[in-house]
């Protein structure tokens, strides 16, 4: 081999071309494959990059907004002004670790262990509402939603992921009998009831409705008949009295029947939220300059943090946050469309719907469209259990994208109830 040929091959290995007519060496820096994340094993393609960018932006913005919304309350309780920010930061750390782990777990693992996740979730929810567990599941603000077992966690946040995963897995398993009411829809209703019933007993009707809505979207994409949804709608008159009972009736009446009249005590939160949103105007009053957090708006750091965003960042800041969520959900549905298996497609749809619906309901409460529900704004509101659960679900979404791009697992499956989905078809079957 001549010296010139060896030199040419060495430069080619470095990505350099041969000499140009001008006598200079040229370097080829163009990517030879798809644009992708760095070699972290998370995924390839631009979709995961957009997901991580949106989640990172929401987390950063959430920490800033949380400090503004919670500093006054922390100092009122004798704590440092950064007390809630430090606790949220610990949740972000745990959540990021959970996201990285879930991003590396094969998607098929979630299908195989979906029944186990459901069983654990139901067991935790039942422990919360048992009459003799007040020592570890105390009543806070009229509801028992938290477990204190060395750490404080909210089992309903974990149940959201479990029930969506279980629904997607059962849809694939029962794809041949899905159009039947007894053998198709009934098992889903039983499973959902095991989750929703203890959540309603806490009581936490907003989370129960969120779970049912997310699961209905999953079975719609999975090919459920229109008659199934009509049948589910027959249960609405049965649960409607629960949704308007007690103080909830005053909230619905204030919003739907008498929006401009005297504000009942039960609707004061929604009223103060509208005051905050209206005070922000187009550009907001300025970061940290909001007034509603000074005792006027309860739970400003959690249930009504979007109202603080509207007050301090105005219409412009609110629109940016909404667009971030829209981008995240839209890309999530695109990941679902490109999924390599039917289960992965349905799981990605369920996770994207869960994040989008929770954000939609929280923002609707801040705008006075819905009564106060107690749902946090994903990635922004204070609440470490919800934060960890949301970041873990993002990790699952990244895992779906990774396997869709051929980065994990075999392209086929020998399982007799797994069905490959072409990347070009959406699957509205």
Secondary structure, DSSP 8 states (H G I E B T S, - for coil): --HHHHHHHHHHHTTEE---TTS--EE--S-SS--B--SSSS-BSHHHHHHHHHHHHHHHHHHHHHHHHHHHHHHHTTS-TTHHHHHHHHHHHHHHHHHHHHHHS-HHHHHHTHHHHHHHHHHHHHHHH-TT-TTTS--BTTB---EESSSEE-HHHHHHHHHHHHHHHHHHHTTTTTT-IIIIIHHHHHHHHHHHHHHHHTT-HHHHHHHHHHHHHHHHHHT--HHHHHHHHTTHHHHHHHHTSTHHHHHHIIIII-TTS---GGGHHHHHHHHHHHHHTTT-S-TT--STTTTTSTTTTTTTHHHHHHHHHHHHHHHHHHHHHHHHHHHHHHHHHT-SBHHHHHHHHHHHHHHHHHHHHHHHHHTTSS-------TTTSS-HHHHHHHHHHHHHHHHHHHHHTT-SS-SS---TT--B--TT-----
